[in-house]
Amino acid sequence: MKNILILNAGTRNRLIKDFKADLNGQAKVIATDSYYLAPALYEADRYYVTKRWNEKEYWDEIYSNPRMLGGFIWDWVDQGIYKTLPDGRTMVAYGGDFGDKPNLKAFCFNGLLMSDRETTPKYWEVKKVYAPVELRVENGELRVTNRNHHIDLSLYRCLWTLSVDGKEKERGEITLPEITPGESKTIDLPAFRSLKDIYSLSNKNEKVSKTNKKTEKTLSDYQLKVSIVLKSDALWAKAGHEVAWEQFCLQKGDLASADLINKGALQVKEDDKSLLISGRGFSVQWEKKVNGSMTSLIYKNKEMLAHSDDFPVQPVTQVFRAPTDNDKSFGNWLAKDWSLHQMDNPRISLDSFKHEVREDGAVIVRVQTRNRYK
């Protein structure tokens, strides 16, 4: 009698490590051991709060061996319950919101969907990795792999769009050949009219050389998107619903110039405490004594910075992130250490504050600060 091997949460990361590091290691032994019908990952992806577990890497390894069965996601949906507040508003309640003690707090919030079935970024990642059709461009041809187990690709259409510098220039459809489950075939890509000229198609993509001041044309960015959509209505979606997609860079465009070019007159006002720079329709102000913070940014007569006692320094370099529940428990209680050492509230001091006016009238402000922790 054959058995299905279920690998638990403690084994799953070791499985991926073994696959990556040593093809003769534990993972290959598990995948090829005839005693087991098909290895599967329990908690292959545990979407606990905002945490994800290397979704694509898991499935790269699962696809690498035909005996690898797959895995289980924990969970499909957040398990919250609507609760009406005294003022009539409605909230999604969970552990502790009903006066229940003890409770597991947000432990029931592991879903790809929110409790009201709104999608999350995790949901779209899973859809991308679980796509029933895999698309690749190899040697100038489109390689299509049918990941379905029981149907061919006759239910789908293959659509493409070609974008140049972010703007759609061409679109069309590729006829899919008959591809049985698990098989792959290559298809010739269409002849794109826009690829005849490797340079920019408009005069807008021109840059000025700092050395000779002459206009030079830049290489445009060419991106091909290929989509697999339903040919007809299905019980679960309408015709045209996208089930798989991939984007391919046919030509990498030049990056926009990082040169700062002053295009107008700037006024500079400075005293012992602050620096104010203003131009047509805007002004920026810094304080110079405490931490070099930007205290005001006005654009079209509107103040763009929020002033709050909680965030007196704007902008500020901050490497702290809000701790997840894993950080508070399964991560060896890292959140407590972060709080102990004030990772969320560094003491910011000013090392230097300088500014200079270039020959073309541009103003460069240099502020150097230091973050101190316990």
Secondary structure, 3 states (H helix, E strand, C coil): CCECCEECHHHHHHHHHHHHHCCCCHHHHHHHCCCECCCEEEEEEECCCCCCCCHHHHHHHHHHCCCCCEEEEECCECCCEEEECCCCCEEEECCCCCCCCCCCHHHHCCCCECCCCCECHHHHHHHHHCCCEEEEEECCEEEEEECCCCCCCCCEEEEEEEEECCEEEEEEEECCCCCCCCCEEEEECCCCHHHHCCECCCCCCEEECCCCCCEEECECCEEEEEEEEECCCCCCCCCCCEEEEEEEEEECCCCCCCCCCCCCCCEEEECCCEEEEEECCEEEEEECCCCCCEEEEEECCEECCCCECCECCCCCCCCCCCCCHHHHCCCCCHHHHHHHCCCCCCEEEEEEEEEEECCCCCEEEEEEEEEECC
